[in-house]
Amino acid sequence: MTDFITSLVRTWVAIAVGWLISVGVLSSSLSDPAVQALTGAIIGLYYLVVRLLEKKWPIFGWLLGIAKEPSYPTP
């Protein structure tokens, strides 16, 4: 699998899981802009926590769909 595909999978999985968490956590009594902002924050927080865990314990990379970090060439 190419690094490009790996990066896309890891991004899309983080978005999907973060969205699912927000659906289960956020109240329907919140305004639409508040829900959108909090959903974005939850997605970002999920990705951050998983990446930090993955640095210490690589097995946690599976929480992003693929337990392999993409490598980017240096310019």
Buried (B, 14 or more C-beta within 10 A) or exposed (E): EEEEEBBBBBBEBBBEBBBEBBEEEBEEEEEEEEBEEBBBEBBEEBBEEBBEBBEEEEEBBEBBBBEBBBEEEEE
